[in-house]
Amino acid sequence: VHNEVIRKLIRAHEGYEVKTIGDSFFVAFTCPTSAVLFAAQVQLDMMDAPWPESLLDLPDGLEEASPSGGLLWRGLRVRIGVHVGEAKVEVHRETLKADYFGP
């Protein structure tokens, strides 16, 4: 579910999946605005994702409401960092995909 949500939004925000390491995604965007919009939408879509009941029953998967009763969280939580700056692009010698390095 996690990967499906993220990959759908990478495409929707015209990002490029550089690589994954474990459950982490490294994604490049042409502009910072696209990256920030992607990050915000991931958080929203994770709450609406079709998580299995077994995950929603765990302490870290439970629905969490605000004092006013609005939904704050539901399901798997993710951390997202956004870095901005000039990137150095190199072709990975094994995958032949673009790999990004920079600030």
N, C-alpha and C positions, 0 to 999 in steps of 0.2 A: 504494500500500500504506500509506504514511504517513498520508494523509488518511483512509483507510478505518478504520484502527485508532483514530485520534483521534476521529473522528465517532461510531463505535460506542460508545466509552467516554464521550463527552459525554452521549449518551442514557442509558447505563446508570447514570450518576451524577447524572442529572437536572440537567445543566448547560445553559447557553444560549450558543450560539455567537454572539458579538457581531459579530465580523468576522475576516477573515483578511487578512494583509499579507504577500505573498510566500508563504513556507511556514510562517509564524507564525500561530498561532491565538490569539484573544482570547476567553476563555470566562468566563462569570460563573456562580457557584454561590450557593445560598441560605445556605450555611454553610461555614466554613473546613474542617471535617472532610471534607465532600464533595470539596472542591478537592484536599486532600492525598491522599485515597484515589484520586481520579482520576489525579493525577500519578504515584503509585506504580504503579498498574495500567498506565498507558501504558508505563512503563519495562519492566515484565514482559512485556506483550503484544508490544512491539516485538521482543523476542528470539525470540518464537514466530511472528512474522509470516512469510508466504510470500514472502520476498525472492527476487528473481531471482538465479540463480547468478552472473551477471555482477557484481552488487553484492557478493555474498559473497566474490568473488575479489579485491576491492579491499582495500588495506591498512586502510581505515576500516570495512570491512564484515566482516572476518574474525572467526571465533569466537575468543574470548579466554577462557582457563581460569584459574582460581585455582591457587595452588600445590598445593592439595589435589585438583585435578582437576575441581572444579565449574565450571559455565558461568557466566562473569561477563558476557559480552556476545556478541551475534550480530546482525549487520545494522546498519541505520541507527541512529545515536545521536541523541538529542534532548535539548535543555535545556528545563527547565520552571521557571518562577518562579511563586510564589504570593504574592499581595498581599492583605492583610486590612484592612478598614476600611469606613466608610460611603461609598457611591458615589453620585454624582449621575447620574441617568438622564435622558437627553434623547432625543427621537425624531429620527433622522437625516433631514434634509429630502429626500434623494434616495431612500433605500432604505425609509424609513418603519419601520425596525427600531429597537429600543432600542439606544442607545449609552451606554456607561458611562464616567464620569470620576471620578477620585478619587485617594486617596493612593497 
